[in-house]
Amino acid sequence: MLAKVRSCAVIGLDGTIVEVEVDILPGLPAFTVVGLPDDAVKEARERVRSAIRNSGGTFPMKRITANMAPADLKKAGPAYDVPIAVAILISSEQVTADLSTAVLLGELSLDGSLRHTHGVLPMVAIAHHQGFDDIYVPEVDAAEAALVDGTRIYPVANLAQLVKHFQGEEKIPEYVRQPITELPELPSALVDLAFIKGQEHVKRAIEVAAAGAHNMVMCGPPGSGKTMLARALPSILPRMTNDEALEVTKIYSVSGMLPPGTPLMRQRPYRSPHYTISNAGLVGGGQFPRPGEISLSHRGVLFLDELPEFGNNLLEVLRQPLEDKVVSISRAQGRITFPANFMMIGAMNPCHVQFGLLPMMAS
């Protein structure tokens, strides 16, 4: 019997629907996953096998073929565990369910529980855009998924609970959304500009930069407070709007850097990479392109301490993001664009002739 279940993939910062097809045929026991899977997707075979058995189901000892369409799209990550497992249960006639309007997301543990999955927000957004309104996500990701209005979010704790829901034995209650203003917010760990004494001319320059979203370079001897002043800049920036917060949350969700228990990023990012960072780490990239420090500082501050120590290539790649407010990464598979609307703050020590003569200057 052929079974079809919808899931999602993340390409850059956008999601795309993936159809998981499972066919079970008589023959020697085998489990084949096709559709350009990476190693994490191939390893789903062992996770799915153990999860089904430990959830009270029967793993069919037949020839199982799992295909993920479109087949020309590279599949990465463990988010396909749940749809593969459910498709196997439907194909083996252990579960009867109509999933034509549903999308399933989540990584499985060996005991059948669902783990946190990266990129839930963009995947739920594309699912809703394409008309899939019943979204099943890991319980820990329900608050993040609920940021997309107009969808029915079902928080799933484990595979056994999901099976009972489809069989009508014990329905999973729909997740109740909280207003954005009531979502938990991380306390700010940065410095407040009001607590800094002295350096009045630099604080004035920081205020002007914050008011006009200008870039800025500070020059002064070690210990004069350049880093502390840069850390204080986000404290005087206006709070992000809801749309800006969703943009930043999407970036951190795809990067797997969304703080636990904080489904929405409400504070402006502050990133301070070391000067030994690579081009891909700063701009983004990799085999499966992910946002770099430039995009992680979107709508916030990118602080480059010891600015002259950054290589010429690193400084050159900052040219396009500073001008266009986006980062474009071209690969053989295609072109991906990440947002990069940030304030760049640089800090450097003066030369030996200036050392001790100028306490600090800002431009």
N, C-alpha and C positions, 0 to 999 in steps of 0.2 A: 504494500500500500504506500502511496506517495503522500507525503505531508509537507505543507508549506507554512513557514512562520516568518514574520518580518522582524528584522532587527535594524541597526544603524551602524554606520562607520563615520569616522571623522576625517575629513580631508582639509588640512590647514585648520581653520577655525569654523568650518561649516560641516554640517552633517549630510549624509546621503543614505537613502533607504537601501538596505541589503535584504534580499530574500533568501532565507535558508531553506533549502529543499533536502528532504531525507527520504531515501528509498531503501526498503529492506527486501532482499531477495533470498531465496534458498541458496545454500552453498556453504563452503567452508567459512568458519567465522573470520570476519575481517571488518575493519572500520577504516574507511578512506575518506579524507577531507580534501575536497578540490575547490578551486576558485581563487587561486593565488593566495593561499594562507601563509602567514609568517610562522615562525617557530612557536609563538605563544598560542596561535590558533590550532596548530597541529597537536600541541600538547593537550588541547581540550579533550581529546579522545580519552585520556586516562582520567581526567577530572570528571567528565560526564559519566563514564562507566562506574566509578566509585560512588558518585553522588546519587545516581539512580538506585544502585543497590542499597546504599545506606539510608535512602528515603522510603524504603519499602517497596520499590518497584522491581521489575525483572529486566535485566539487560539482555536483549535478544542475541542469542548465539548464532547469528546468520551473517550474511554479507550485507554490510551497511555502507551506503554511500551518502555523504553529506556534501551538497554543493551550495556555494554562496555566490549568488548572482547580484550584480553583473560580474562575469568571470574575469574581465580585463582590469578590474579594480583591485589593487593590492589590499588585503585584509590584515590588520594588525591589532594586537591586543586581545585580552581575554573576555571582551564584552559579548562574545557569541556563545558562551557556555550555556546560558539558560535557553536561548532559542534552539540550539542543537539538541539539548536534552528533552525539551518539550516536543520537538518535532519527532524525535525517536519514540517517545511515549505515544504520540498520536499515530505514527506509522505502524507501531506494533499493536495498536488497538487497545492500549491500556488506559488511554484518555480520549474522551470525545469532547471536542470544543470547536466553536466557530471563532477563529482568530482573524477574520478578514479585515477588521478595523483596529486590530491590536498590534502593538510593538513591544517586544520583550528585550530587556537589557540586563546584563549582570554577569559577574564572574562567580563560578561555583567553587565552594570548598569541597573537600572529599566527603564531608559529612552531609552535604546537601545545602548548607547555608549559603546565602548570597553575600558577596563581598562588595566593597566600594568599587565603583567603576569611574574611570576618568572620562571627561567630556560629556557628562549626562545632559547638561544644559543645551549645547548645540544640537545634540541628537534628538532631544525631545522637541526642540523648536522646529527642526525639519520634519519630524513626524507629524506634528500638528499642522504644519504648512501643507503637507500632502494629504491631509484628511484622515490621519490615524489619531483618534482621540482617546483610546484606551491604552495607557502606557503602564507597563509593569516594570518597576525598577527596584533595586535593593532598598531595604528599609532605611539605611543610612543616607541614601541619596534622594529620598522623597521630597525633602524641603527644597533642594536645589531644582529638582524636576518641576515642582509646583510653581516656580517663577514664571513659567509659560502659561499664560491665561488661556482658558478655553479647553483645557485637557482634563481628563479624568486620570489621576495618578493613583496607582495601587502599590502601596509599599509591601514588598515581599520579604519575609524573613528567611524562608528556606524553600526548597523544591517541593517537599511534602505538602506544605501549606498551599503552594500554587496549584498542585494537582487536586487537592480537595476543593479549591475554588472553582476550577474548571469542571469538576464533577458535580458541583452544586451541593456538596456536603457541608462546607463551611466557607461562606463568602468572605473575601478580604474587604474590609471597609475602605471606602475611598478616602484618600488623604484630604484633610481639611486644611485649606490654605490659610496662612497668616498674612495680614497686611504687611507690606514691605517695611513700614515704619516700626513694626513690632518684632522684626527678625533680630536675632542676637547679633551683637556687634563686638568685635574685638577691642579691648582697651588699647589706646595708642601708647606705644613703647618709645616714641620719638620725643625729642626735646621741644618744649614750648618756647617760642621766641620771647615771650614775656618774662621768662625766668633768666634770660641772659643779660648780664650787666656789662656795660662798656661796649666798645666797637660800634658806636652810634652811627658812624658814616657807613659801615658795612650793613648794619641792620636797615638803614634807610635805602640802600641799594637793593637789598632783598625785598623790601616792601614794594619798590618800584617794579622789580622783576616779577613779583607775584601778581601785581595789579595788571600788568600787560602781557603775562606769559612769555617773558623774555628769557633768553639764555644768559648765562652769567659765568664769569671766571674770577676767582679770588686768588690773590697772590700775597703770600706772607710767610714768615719764618715758622718752623715747626713749633707747635704749642700755642699759636696765636688764636686758635679757635675756629679754623676754617671748616673742619668736619662737623663740629657742633653746630655752627651756623647753618650748614647745609641740611643737617638733620632737622633743624627747626623750621625750615621753609614750608613743609607740608602743613604745619600747624596754623599758618595764616592763609592757606589756600581755601577757596570756598568748597563747601561739601559737594560731592558729586550728585548730579541729578540721577533719577532712576534709570534713564537710558544709559548714562555714562557708567553707572554701577553695573548694569547688565553687560556692557561691553567688556569691562575689566573682569567680571566674574567668568565670562566665557573663556577669556585668555587663560586665567588661572585654573579653570576646570580642565581644559584641554592639556595643560602642562602638568596636571596632577599636583598643583600647589595650593589648592583651595584649603584653607585651615579647617580642621575638623570642627563640626558643630557650627560653622559659619557659612550658610548657603549663599550669602550675598556679600560681595566686597563693598563696604560702605566707605572705607577710608582710601584716600589717594595713595597709590603705590609709591614706595621709596626704594630704589635699587642702587646698590653701590658695588659694582663688580671690581675685582682686583685687576691690576694692569696686565697680569699674565693670562687673561681670558683669551680664548680663541675667537676667530671670526664667527664661527657657527654659534658659539656661546653668546656672543654679543648681538649678532644680527638675527640668528635663527638658522635652522637647517637640519642636516642629518639625513639618514636614509629615508625616514618618514619625517618630513620637516615639522619642527616644533618651534614655538616662539622663543626668541632669545631675550636677553636682558632689555633690549630696546623696546620690544613689545610688552614685556612684563612691567615696564614703567609707563605704559600708555595711560594718559590722563593723570600722570603723576610726575615724579622727579627722578631723573637719572643722574647720579652723582659720580663723577670720574675723579677720584683722588689721585694725586701725583700724575697729573695730566701729561707731562712730557714723557713719562715712562711708557705710555701706551704706544705701540708700534705705529708706523706710518700707515700701514694697511688698515689697522683698526680705526684710525682717525679718518681715513678716506671713506670708509664704508658708512660713516656717520653723515656724509654729505647729503645723500638722497633722503634719508629719514627726516633730517632737519628741514629740508626744503619741501618735500612732498607729504610728510606726515604719515607715510606708509613705508613698509619694507616689502620688496618684491624678491622672491627667491625662485630662480628658474632651475628646473631639473629635467631629466630626460622624460619623466612621466608627465610633466606639465609645469605650469607657473602658479605659484601660491603667493598671495598678498596678505601680510599681517599689518594691523594698525600700529602706528608709532607716533602718536601725538603727545609729546612729552616735553618737559623743561629740562634742558641739560645744564648742570652746574659743574664747572671744573674747578680744581684747586691745585696750586703748584707753589713750590718754594722759589724765592727770588734767587738770582745768580749771586756769586760771592761778593760782587761789588755792591749790590743792593742790600746784602744781608745785614740786618741790624739798623739800616737807615730808614726803611719804610715798614712800619708795624703791620700794615695791611692795606691793600688797595683793591677795589672792585671795579670791574668794567662790564 
